[in-house]
Amino acid sequence: MKKIDNEKALLKKALAVGTNYAEKRGAAQFEATDSASEKIEYLYRLLVHDKLIQPLPEIQVSQGSMKRKLALWASKLPEA
């Protein structure tokens, strides 16, 4: 798999946009004590459920693959 340029920055953007999306949708209320890995998994599953990203085969779902999917999603978002 080819490395995404600035993947960390894109993941940060995905977390910010995704948490905002989930809270406005009424699907989640994130706390400051929630870990990044919990947010990543929740956002990945929410975006798959809402058909905003294509799901990975369940056997391939891992923290790293979820991060990559969220970073790819963020790279396709329009600039604010």
Secondary structure, 3 states (H helix, E strand, C coil): CCCCCCHHHHHHHHHHHHHHHHHHHCCCCCCCCCCHHHHHHHHHHHHHHCCCCCCCCHHHCCHHHHHHHHHHHHHCCCCC
